[in-house]
Amino acid sequence: MREHIAHARGARGASVRQLIAATASVGRLARVAVHLAYGLWIATTRYGRLTLADQNRELERWSRKLLSILRVQVACHNAPERLAARCLLVLNHVSWLDIFAVYAVAPCLFVAKSEIRGWPLVGMLVERIGTLFIERGNRRHARRTSGRIAEAIARGRLVAVCPEGATTDGYSLKHFHAALLQPAIDAQATVLPLALRYIRRDGGQTDAAAYVGDMSLIHSLWRIACAPGMTAELRFATAIEAHGHHRRELARLAQHVIACELGLPSASKGTETPGGLRDESRSAPRPTRNRYPVRVDPA
């Protein structure tokens, strides 16, 4: 009898804890909605009148607040103290959250798929802050966007692309589409590979932020809001000079170094690393900095 009463009390306690956790998650989503509306108001009323430096500060501040609401911390490893004047940031793609994790440490001009435009609040927000959209399957539009990317890089804007073209669960990499790296060659820029993953508080990797398959944005938001906190880990790799490389070779190099940073099997075929790049052992310690990269704003 006592065991039955204890079991019933334990079940009631678990139900209460679940109810409290669900209520807290709903509260976080409500705060996210308010924060998105606030961001849209900024983007609509005054963002376009700010200088680039002020836009970057606003973007960084707003993104950090969004991540804070969702209990997502950001940890940078090997962040360069200063970025090249012409730089293309190349990263793997796990979630819609990637955009804001990058904004929080290195405000930039993001290149995204055109479907994001249709997302409630988020689509309008990222469009009004200048995101460049690519219509997949439309070669003419892709060439035009490629030219705009190269022009932005040449003007000194930091531009970020996700060459996989689709999200993964974070435990593997998809093929890097070389066309998205052509603007770096055209602008004679530096390619800076960035490896991104989401980890739990205990240090293990989590797929709570993964936005894969036919998952909806609301479903993804709910999963993130219910997660017991996580860290977006950004690992900056060695920069690659685009000059002298064919875009396919450049894509293979970027894919390889990102795979190494994430401890994934080499993305290259065969046993040799692409372009003679040295394959560093993941067991060897690498210097780590928590300082964020310093933006280079055009004069």
N, C-alpha and C positions, 0 to 999 in steps of 0.2 A: 504493500500500500504506500509506504513512504517513498519507495522507488518510483512509483507511478506519479505521486504528487511532485517529486523532484523533476521528473521528466516533463510533466506538464508545465511547471514553472520555467524550466529551461527553454521549452518551445515558445512560451509566451515572451520570454526575454529576447529570444532570437527574432521573433516577429516584430517586437518593438524596435529593436536595433535596425532591422531592415526598413521599417517605416521611417525611422529617423534619417537613415542614409538616403532613402528615396526622396524624402522631403528636402534634404540638403542639396541633392542633385538637381531637383526642380528649381530650387532657389538659384543655383549657379547658372542654369540655363536662362532664367529670367534676367539675371544680371548681364549675361552675354548679349541677350536681345537688346537691352537698354544701351549697352556699350557699342554694339553695332550701329544702332540708330544714331548715337552720338557721333560715331566716326563718319557716318554718311552725312550728317549735318555739317561737320568740319569740311569734308570733301566738297560739299555743295556750296558752302557760303564763303570760305576763305582760303582753302588749300591752294587754289590756283594763283592767288595773289602773293603767296609767300615766296621767298627766295628758295633756291634748291637746298641750301644748308638748313633753312628753317623747316622746309618740307621733310627733310630727312629726320630732323629732331622730332617733329610731330609724329611721323610714322613710327619711329623707334619707341617713343613714349606710349603711343596708343597700343602698339603690338605687345609691349611688355605688360601692359595692364590687362589685355585680353588673356594672355598666357597665365597671368597671376590669378585671374578669376577662375580659370580652368585647372588651377593647381599644377601648371606645367612650368618647371624651371628650365633654364638654358645653361648648358656648360660648354665652353669653347676650349678646344685643344689646339695648340700650335697656331693660334690666330696671329697673322702678320701684323707687326706694329704699324705698317703703312702699306696700303695697296698701290699697285701700279696705276699710273694715270689712265691707261687704257686697259680695262680688265673685264673678262667674261667669267662669271662665277658659274661653275658646272656642278650640279649636285644630283644625287639619286632622289627618287620620289616615292614617299611613303603615304603622305596624307595632305589634305588641304591645309593642315596646320603647318606644314613645312614653310609656306610663304611667310607666315607671321613669325615663325621661329627665326628665319633669316632676317626679316625686317627688324627684329629686336636687337640684332647685333651688327648688321650691315645693311642699312636701308638702301634699296636698289630699285631698278626698273625690272619687273618680273615679266617673263614671257609665259603665257598660259594658254590652255586650250579654250576655244571659243565657247564651249558649253558652260563654262563657269559664269558667263554673262547672265544666264537664266536663273542662277541660284538666288533665293530670296535674301535681300539685304547684302549678303556677301558679294554677289555678282555686281550689283550697282556700286558698292564701295570700291572694289578693286579696279573697276572700269574708270571711275572718276579720279582715281589717284594716278592714272596713266598706264596701267597694265597693257602690254601688247598681246593681242590675241591672235592665235593661229587657227585657221579653219582646216582641220585634218582632212586630207584627201583633195584639197584644192591647191594644186601646184602653183598656179598664178598668184594666189593670195600668199602662199608660203614664200615665194620669191620676193614679193613686195615687202612682206614683214621682215625677211632677212636683210633687205636693204635698210629698213628703218632701224633694225638692231645695230647694224654696222655704223650707221650715222650717229646713233646715240653713244656707242662706245667711243667713236672718234671725237665726240664732243666732251668726253671725260665722264660720262655716266657709267656707274657700275651696273651691269646688266646680269641677270641670273636666268639660267635655263635648266630644264630637267630633260635631258636628251632621251630618257627612256620612253617618254611620250605617254606613259601610263603609270599608275601607282603599283607598288608591290607590298607584300606583308612585312618588308624590312629584313627578311632572312635570305634574300637573293636579289640579283640584279637582272634587269631585262637588257636587251640589246640597246646600245646607244645609237641614236639616229645621227649620222654625221652631218646632215644638212644644217642642224642647229648650231654647229660649231664653225660653219663657213664664215659667219660675220666676224669672228675673231681673226681669221686669216685676212679677210678684206680690210679690216681696220688695223692690221698689224698689232694685235693686242696680246696680252698675257692671259692664258687660261688658268684659272685657279680652281682645282678640283676640291669639292667639299663633300665629305661623307657624313650622312645624317642617319641617326637611329634614335629610338625612344627606349629608355630604360626605366625600370622600376626603382623604388627606393632601396631595394636590396642589391641593386647593381645588375640584375638580370634584364635581358631584353624583353620588351612587351610589344604586343601587336594591338594594344588598346586604341592607338591613334590611327591604325592602318585604315585606309579608305579604299577598299577593293571590291571587285565584282559589281553587283548591282545595288550596293549599299546606298541608302539615301543620306543626304547631308544631316537630316534630323537624327537618323539612327546613329550616325557617326558622332554627332555632338553628344548624344545621350551616353554612348559608350565612354567617351572621354570624361564627361561630367561625373560618371559613376566610378571611374578609376580612382584608386587611392593615391593620386598624385603620380607624376612621372617627370622625367627629365629629357629634354630634347638635347641630345649630345651632338655637337657640331665639331667635326675633326677636319681641320684645314690641312691639305696635302701640299707637296712641293709644287710651285707654279711651273707652268710649261709655256715657253714662248711659241706662239702660233706660227710665226714666220718660218718658212722652210718646210712646213708639214703639209701633207695632203689632209683634207678634212677627215677621211676615213682613218688615217693613222692617228690623227689628233683625238678622234673619238675613242679609239682603242686604248690609247695612252691614258686618257681621263678615266675610262671605265676600269682599267687595270689598277690605277693607284687608289681609286675609291674602294674597289674590292679589297685591296690590301689593308686599307684603313679600317674597314669593317670586319676584317678577319674572315672574309669569304674566299672560296676557291678562286683562283685566278680566272679573270674574265677572258683571258686570251687562250687561243687554241694552242695545243702543243705545250712543251715544257719551258720554252724560252719566253722571257718577258718581251712585250712589244717594244720595238725601237731600241733594244738594248737597255731598257730601264732596269735598274737594280731592284730586285725584289727584297725588301727589308723584312726580316722576321718579325712576326707579331709578338714574339716573346721578348724582344729587345725593348727596353724602356725608351720612350721618346720624350723630349722636353715638352712640358705642358704649361700653357699660360691661360689664365682666366681673364686676362684683359681682352677687350673686344678690339677688332681691327679698326684702324683709324681711316675714316673716309677721305678720299681725295676729291674735293669738289672742284669743278671747272672754274677757272678764273673769270 
